[in-house]
């Protein structure tokens, strides 16, 4: 194994921040070579410095994070050669498209003057401004929810599983997604699938974690300023625009699917014995179907991401009314406090996000 290096020493030698190293480890990339069983402190080997430089080179080449572990394990350049060929083909297509675009632009300018692009096609400075809060509640012993919130990505996860399983699953999902997403729909979807594999592999390798899983919903800002939204399970993303509240995600549950098929009304679903049974969740299987969509943000938009501990306690009318509060921090506190006061039968996690353009 060679000499062992602390995370600080490895960070200095590799040029990767400790935070980035932790995210890569959570995603199954650059996993520490050794762990102190007493302190839990992680150590890297000197040989992993080469791997660190390789990982950064692959990321710079546009290789998705989820595709890197197989490349590291294979120890062969064949996959890299295949990526290189794909990149060459993609570059050729882009050059041809740019040539055609230049021809069209020249023709447009010659015939009618400068081309004025519609506002939605311009690159924007879209930024997320989130405020979040997560509470265990009076009934549950543990808080298995988790939330991550930044200017580029906000995500909420609701873990499930005995013991520490739910906490591990939700935390792992958010760590992997945060490391994978840089600014595209493809990265968001790849990150969710990578999170699913990471949870599945962790559960299969540890008997006490068998059956753990998590829901996930997320909002990210693309490099073009659009919003990409993804979800698995029944954690939700809502949009408040011009005072009207709309749910942007679909619940992946038995009763939600029955409502969509017309087999149940929303009121009947609220009391159905299978209302808590999910049809999709991260972790149980090696692959998962991911819902995703793109949205153009408007000035004044407010998003809310939440776990079922919130919307199972409060009506849509309550949610819409409470979200009207101008101060996002006050809105978050009122939402959580009222959900807890209404019963708080589950963990409650909320992120209120104002969109800045």
Secondary structure by P-SEA (a helix, b strand, c coil): ccccccaaaaaaaacccaaaaaaaaaacccccccccccccbbbbcccaaaaaaaaaaaaaacccccccaaaaaaccaaaaaaaaaaaaaaaaaaaaaaaaaaaaaaaaaaccccccccccccccbbbbbcccccccccccccccbbbbbcccccbbbbbbcccaaaaaaaaaaaaaaaacccccaaaaaaaaaaaaaaaaaaaaaccccccccccccccccccccbbbbbbccccccccccccccccccccccaaaaaaaaccccaaaaaacccccccccccccccbbbbbbbbbbbccbbbbbbbcaaaaaaccaaaaaaaaccccaaaaaaaaaaaaaaaccccbbbbbbbbbcc
